[in-house]
Amino acid sequence: MTLTLNQNMVDNDWLPPFSLEEYERRFALVRAGMKENGLDALVIYGAHAFAGRDLGQINAVYLSNYAAFIQTYVVVPLHDEPTVFVPIAQHIPNAKDLSCLTDIRNAGGTRCEFGVSARLKEVGLERGKIGIVGPLNASWWTMSLPVEARDHFAEALPEAGFRVVTELYEQWRLIKSAEELEHQRRGASINDAAQEAIIQATKPGVSHHELSEAGYATAQKLRGNTAYIHLSSTSMTSPAMTYPDPYPTHKKVGRDEVVLSEHSVGFGGYYGKLMTTWFTGEPTKEYRALFDAAAELYRTALAELKPGMTNADADRLMEPLAKAGYTVPFPLVSGWSAYNSPPMAGWPSSVDEAIRNRTVPTTFEPGMAVRISVNPHTQDRRRALWVASACVFTETGLESLHEYDPATLRIVPDA
């Protein structure tokens, strides 16, 4: 199984390099999975990113350490050299600095699929069994290829067998290595500083946009890439928001409001996540009850969840929310490091049975990177808040990657 790695990767803030041993580990892992599943090659499609400074394309980046403008293809034969295809030839010198791979091509112009089919023929796979890996985690977004690429492959390689294997690929990379977790811890630390900057900038009269910019600026100074900052506020007595704006606006924070943010900052494509609630006045009785319930359950989850536990254990932990009369739109445990991934677990009985029944049975394992999220809503869906952070299952328990504690009640002074 041939693999020539770039010995001279250049440090950068977009996709800082891992060790060569880490890339060797990844290729060995993926190729073992390919062999076990009878695949002669993978075609990994890269597209999509969040709206911040995140490059996205997580499945392509995993084996190439590169995300081209517009789209990327990574061809991984079982036995031959992997190849990266980029749509703009002038970007290749920069790609050769950043990527862990050495065979980087522009063929077919922006129609990279023409180069992909030619490469598959080059390595003798006209009748090969080809796995297609889509751009995102299959557990949340079931995408694979643009229709133009699909039609081209069918025409150019009529005797090859194609099947979508994104879910398999996701499983192969589910347990994080020490180096991956090191990147994620660094991202979480930067996330902590950026969130604290937002808290410190909060006061009546400041705009939601100004608060998000405080977070972006802090993260960038610390070499972090912000995937997004969802942020907005609403009156506690006449609430009009249960989920913060994905694109913060110039609406201003008022007195006696609740502020929510979902804030994700990463390093090298591995992200922290803080879902936080704070107040510009003493919480009303309803919001204080919501916060106390969320904070208590969050702390219980960190203390009690352990490897070897299953969905049923996470469901059990969520039941106090149902008893308190609350419901939730998201589970307690969801995969998180480079976008959402398995596991997804932890629904209270107050959630519709059809949603609970969609959960895939899961046993938690050391090295699973997850988000622990408690997001209670009142039954009339008028009031909601959240307490959440990015965590990892260790050999003995569950550890938050963050120093910032979202379960601490924060009331900003009326400046």
PyMOL commands that set and color helices and strands:
alter all, ss='L'
color gray80, all
select helices_A, chain A and resi 20-36+58-64+89-98+113-122+147-156+166-172+178-201+208-221+285-304+311-323+353-356
alter helices_A, ss='H'
color red, helices_A
select strands_A, chain A and resi 41-46+72-77+83-85+104-105+129-133+161-164+225-235+257-267+270-271+274-279+326-327+333-336+340-345+369-374+377-378+387-393+398-400
alter strands_A, ss='S'
color yellow, strands_A
deselect
rebuild
show_as cartoon
